[in-house]
Amino acid sequence: MFKPTVMLLAIASCACAQTPQQLLQLTQDTYQYPDGYELKGKGFVQAPGSSWQVSFDVGLAAAPTPFSSPRPPAMLSGRVGGQIHFVNVLGGSDEKPTDVSIPFVVAGLHKIAENVESVTETGSETLPLNAAPCACRVLQVQYKAPPDQTKSAPVSYSICSDKRSDKHLVLKKVMLNPIGRRGTGPPVPWTITFDTAEFHRPAPAWLLDLKELPAFRTHKEWTDLPAPDFKLADLDGNSISLSSLRGKVVLLDFWSVSCGPCTREIPIIEAAGEAHKADLVVWGISFDQPQQDKKWLVQHQRTLPTLSDTDFVVSDLYRVPGIPAMVLIGADGMVNQYWDGEVPQSDIESAIQRATGHS
């Protein structure tokens, strides 16, 4: 039986023998193969020209993994959000920002040594950890751009090391990212700080709750409701309205090129559209810019017909809780099925057959 002991990590000195590249890899190893940990901190961001600073809670945690050879990767996850605070730091009269989306990428640390183009050590600073000062080395990391995206700005990490425990922790991360959920505004600095770390401990309750979440959810509250009508442009600028498709069964697939589960489902959705093309109309609804979607679809040899919802109009209309999400609409214009998450192909096929009268 696992008998947990809690070690509060309080580090006063920096282990500086590693090269910047080695330190980055060792830090990633700390997050990927732990004995169970929980890190707590805060995030801060301020929109350009705004008097308001937005702060929010950040947490990273991993469940202990058994000692075996080879040792399995840890169950790890993070959460951002929690209690969000707005502080008028400049004393201006402008209103609180309303379009604030906190992307998990601003807090993610378990892949910081992957797809690296260059690492530069830019200085040092002392930050608090478990109420004790900790000397940190500051690394600036430039990552390679994904094939279908432009290169992002470098990310700064302040890393505290401990020779005794072999732990290397990011106590501060600064990266540029748009502040709005539409992702089209100018990139602004997001600062994440961690000031509490516990190792050799069981998984916190919120992480265990995530483990129990189903792969997908069915939103029965939408069943047999009229599907909200909308009009969107496809990737070539042609206008499509849902009402014009009345008489056909319609499958709406909410997706984004940056969503791994979304792109994994696309071949299944394309196959369903082809198998039932006499009775079914399939439309992807993407949050990305049209040119980005077109480029991705060509590069990955995918053919999903896609509508552009860059302003989240239809997403808000259907109250999409997260992506991937799918809505199956009957020929009578009523919602037949509504899922979010990765839906098994058999469930999608069965629902389409019932909706088209071929079950």
C-alpha positions in Angstrom: 0.0 0.0 0.0 1.2 3.5 -0.9 2.0 5.4 2.3 2.3 9.1 1.4 4.7 11.4 3.1 4.6 15.1 2.2 7.9 16.9 1.5 7.6 20.7 1.3 10.3 21.8 -1.1 12.2 24.8 0.2 15.3 25.6 -1.8 17.8 28.3 -1.0 20.4 27.7 -3.6 20.6 27.0 -7.4 22.3 24.0 -8.9 24.1 25.7 -11.8 26.2 22.9 -13.3 23.8 22.1 -16.1 23.8 23.8 -19.5 20.6 25.7 -20.3 19.6 22.8 -22.6 20.2 20.2 -19.8 18.4 22.2 -17.2 15.3 22.5 -19.5 15.3 18.7 -20.0 15.7 18.0 -16.3 12.9 20.4 -15.5 10.6 18.6 -17.9 11.6 15.3 -16.3 10.5 16.6 -12.9 7.0 17.1 -14.2 6.7 14.0 -16.2 7.9 11.3 -13.9 7.0 12.3 -10.4 6.2 10.5 -7.2 3.1 12.6 -6.9 3.0 16.3 -6.5 0.9 19.4 -6.4 2.0 22.9 -7.4 0.0 26.1 -6.7 0.3 29.6 -7.9 -1.2 32.6 -9.6 -1.5 34.0 -13.1 -1.6 37.6 -14.2 -2.5 39.4 -17.5 -3.4 42.9 -18.5 -4.9 43.9 -21.8 -3.1 46.7 -23.7 -4.6 50.1 -22.8 -6.7 48.7 -20.0 -6.4 49.8 -16.3 -7.5 46.3 -15.2 -5.2 43.4 -14.3 -6.8 40.0 -14.4 -5.4 37.4 -11.9 -6.4 33.8 -11.5 -5.4 30.6 -9.7 -3.2 28.0 -11.3 -2.6 24.4 -10.3 -0.5 21.5 -11.6 -0.6 18.0 -10.1 0.3 14.4 -10.8 -0.7 11.2 -9.2 2.0 8.9 -7.9 3.0 6.2 -10.3 4.2 2.7 -9.3 8.0 1.9 -9.5 8.4 -0.5 -12.4 10.8 -0.9 -15.3 10.1 0.9 -17.5 8.3 3.3 -15.3 4.9 4.4 -16.8 4.2 8.1 -17.4 2.4 9.8 -14.6 -1.2 10.8 -14.6 -0.8 14.6 -14.6 -3.0 17.6 -15.3 -3.4 21.2 -14.6 -6.2 23.7 -14.1 -6.4 27.4 -14.7 -9.1 29.7 -13.7 -10.6 29.1 -10.2 -11.4 32.4 -8.6 -10.7 35.2 -11.2 -10.0 38.6 -9.8 -10.1 42.0 -11.5 -7.9 44.8 -10.0 -7.9 48.3 -11.4 -4.1 48.8 -11.0 -3.9 52.0 -13.0 -6.9 53.8 -11.5 -8.5 54.4 -14.9 -12.2 54.7 -15.7 -12.4 52.0 -18.4 -14.7 49.0 -17.8 -13.6 45.6 -16.8 -12.7 43.4 -19.7 -15.4 40.9 -20.7 -13.6 38.8 -23.4 -11.0 37.1 -21.3 -10.1 33.5 -22.0 -7.4 31.7 -20.0 -5.7 29.1 -22.3 -4.1 26.2 -20.5 -1.0 26.7 -22.7 0.0 29.6 -20.5 0.5 27.3 -17.5 1.6 24.1 -19.3 5.0 22.8 -18.3 5.2 19.1 -18.9 6.5 19.5 -22.5 8.8 22.5 -22.1 11.8 20.7 -23.5 10.0 19.5 -26.7 10.2 21.1 -30.2 12.9 23.5 -28.9 14.7 25.6 -31.5 17.1 27.4 -29.1 17.7 28.0 -25.4 19.5 31.1 -24.0 20.3 31.9 -20.4 19.4 35.5 -19.8 20.0 36.1 -16.1 18.9 35.1 -12.6 16.4 36.2 -10.0 15.2 35.1 -6.5 11.6 34.0 -6.0 9.7 32.6 -3.1 8.9 28.9 -2.8 7.2 27.5 0.3 7.9 30.8 2.1 11.7 30.6 1.5 13.8 32.5 -1.1 14.9 30.4 -4.1 17.6 31.4 -6.6 16.5 30.8 -10.1 18.2 30.7 -13.5 16.2 32.5 -16.2 16.0 30.7 -19.6 14.6 32.1 -22.8 13.3 29.4 -25.0 12.3 29.7 -28.7 10.1 26.9 -29.9 9.8 25.6 -33.4 6.6 26.6 -35.2 4.1 23.8 -36.0 3.8 23.1 -39.8 0.5 25.0 -40.1 1.2 27.9 -37.8 3.5 30.9 -37.5 6.4 31.0 -35.0 5.4 32.3 -31.6 7.5 34.6 -29.4 10.1 33.1 -27.0 9.0 32.0 -23.6 10.8 32.9 -20.4 11.2 30.4 -17.5 12.7 31.1 -14.1 13.9 27.7 -12.9 14.8 26.8 -9.3 17.0 23.7 -8.8 17.9 21.5 -5.8 20.9 19.2 -5.8 19.7 17.1 -2.9 16.3 16.2 -4.3 17.1 16.5 -8.0 14.0 18.6 -8.4 14.0 21.4 -11.0 10.9 23.6 -10.9 9.6 26.5 -12.9 8.7 29.3 -10.5 7.8 31.8 -13.2 6.7 31.6 -16.8 6.2 34.6 -19.1 4.8 34.1 -22.6 3.0 36.2 -25.1 -0.6 35.1 -26.1 -3.8 36.9 -27.1 -6.0 37.8 -24.1 -9.4 37.2 -25.8 -10.9 33.8 -26.6 -11.0 34.7 -30.3 -7.2 34.7 -30.4 -7.1 37.5 -32.9 -5.9 40.4 -30.8 -2.3 41.4 -30.2 -0.2 39.1 -28.0 0.2 40.3 -24.5 2.5 39.0 -21.6 0.9 36.3 -19.4 2.9 35.8 -16.2 2.5 32.5 -14.2 4.1 32.1 -10.8 4.2 29.1 -8.5 5.0 29.7 -4.9 3.9 26.4 -3.3 5.2 22.9 -4.1 4.5 19.5 -2.4 6.2 16.3 -3.6 5.8 12.6 -2.5 2.1 13.1 -1.9 -1.2 11.5 -3.1 -3.1 13.1 -5.9 -5.4 16.0 -4.9 -9.1 15.4 -5.1 -9.6 17.6 -8.2 -7.1 15.5 -10.2 -8.9 12.3 -9.2 -12.2 13.9 -10.2 -10.7 14.5 -13.7 -9.7 10.9 -13.9 -13.3 9.8 -13.4 -14.7 12.1 -16.1 -16.2 10.2 -19.1 -14.6 10.5 -22.5 -17.7 12.2 -23.7 -21.0 13.6 -22.4 -24.5 13.5 -23.9 -26.5 16.7 -23.3 -30.0 15.4 -23.1 -31.4 18.8 -22.2 -31.1 19.7 -25.8 -32.9 16.7 -27.2 -36.1 17.6 -29.2 -35.5 21.3 -28.9 -35.5 23.4 -32.1 -32.0 23.8 -33.4 -31.1 27.5 -33.3 -30.8 28.9 -36.9 -27.6 30.6 -38.0 -25.8 31.8 -41.1 -22.0 31.4 -41.5 -19.5 31.6 -44.4 -17.7 28.5 -45.5 -13.9 28.6 -46.1 -14.4 30.1 -49.5 -16.7 32.9 -48.3 -20.0 31.3 -49.4 -22.9 31.9 -47.0 -24.7 28.9 -45.6 -27.7 28.9 -43.4 -29.0 26.1 -41.2 -32.6 26.8 -42.3 -31.6 26.1 -46.0 -30.8 22.5 -45.0 -34.2 21.7 -43.6 -35.4 18.3 -44.8 -31.9 16.8 -44.4 -30.3 15.4 -41.3 -27.4 17.7 -40.3 -24.3 16.9 -38.3 -22.5 19.9 -36.9 -18.9 19.3 -35.7 -17.3 22.1 -33.5 -13.5 21.9 -33.9 -10.2 23.7 -34.1 -6.9 22.8 -35.7 -5.2 23.2 -32.2 -7.6 20.6 -30.6 -6.1 17.1 -30.8 -9.3 15.2 -30.0 -11.1 17.3 -32.7 -8.6 16.4 -35.4 -8.6 12.7 -34.4 -12.4 12.6 -34.9 -12.4 14.2 -38.4 -11.8 11.0 -40.3 -14.7 9.4 -38.5 -17.0 12.3 -39.3 -15.9 12.4 -43.0 -16.6 8.7 -43.3 -20.0 9.1 -41.8 -20.8 11.9 -44.2 -19.7 9.8 -47.2 -21.6 6.7 -46.0 -24.9 8.7 -45.5 -24.5 11.4 -48.2 -28.0 10.8 -49.6 -29.6 11.8 -46.2 -26.9 13.6 -44.2 -25.2 17.0 -44.5 -22.0 17.4 -42.5 -20.5 20.7 -41.6 -17.5 21.4 -39.4 -17.7 24.7 -37.4 -14.3 26.0 -36.7 -13.1 28.8 -34.4 -9.9 29.3 -36.5 -9.2 31.8 -39.3 -10.4 30.4 -42.7 -6.9 30.4 -44.2 -5.5 28.4 -41.3 -8.3 25.8 -41.7 -7.8 25.5 -45.4 -4.0 25.1 -45.0 -4.5 22.4 -42.3 -7.0 20.5 -44.3 -4.8 20.4 -47.4 -1.7 19.5 -45.4 -3.5 16.6 -43.7 -5.4 15.5 -46.7 -8.8 16.0 -45.0 -12.0 17.0 -46.7 -14.3 18.1 -43.9 -16.7 20.8 -45.2 -16.1 23.7 -42.7 -17.9 26.9 -41.7 -16.0 29.7 -40.0 -17.1 30.8 -36.6 -14.2 33.0 -35.6 -16.5 35.3 -33.5 -18.0 32.3 -31.6 -21.5 33.4 -32.7 -22.8 29.8 -33.3 -20.7 28.4 -30.5 -22.4 30.7 -28.0 -25.8 30.0 -29.7 -25.4 26.3 -29.0 -23.7 26.9 -25.6 -20.8 24.7 -26.6 -19.1 23.7 -23.3 -15.8 22.6 -25.0 -14.5 21.0 -28.1 -14.8 18.6 -29.8 -18.6 18.9 -29.7 -21.2 17.5 -32.1 -24.9 18.3 -32.7 -27.0 16.0 -34.8 -30.1 17.7 -36.1 -33.1 15.9 -37.5 -34.7 16.6 -40.9 -37.5 18.4 -38.9 -35.0 20.9 -37.5 -35.0 19.5 -34.0 -31.9 18.5 -32.0 -31.5 14.7 -32.1 -28.2 14.3 -30.2 -25.7 16.6 -28.6 -22.3 15.4 -27.4 -19.1 17.0 -26.2 -15.9 15.0 -26.0 -14.6 12.1 -28.1 -17.6 10.1 -29.2 -17.1 6.4 -30.2 -17.7 5.8 -33.9 -20.3 3.2 -33.1 -22.4 5.8 -31.2 -22.2 8.3 -34.0 -23.2 5.7 -36.6 -26.1 4.4 -34.5 -27.4 8.0 -33.9 -27.2 8.8 -37.6 -29.0 5.6 -38.7 -31.8 6.4 -36.2 -32.1 10.0 -37.4 -32.1 9.1 -41.1 -34.6 6.2 -40.5 -32.2 3.4 -41.5 -31.8 1.8 -38.1 
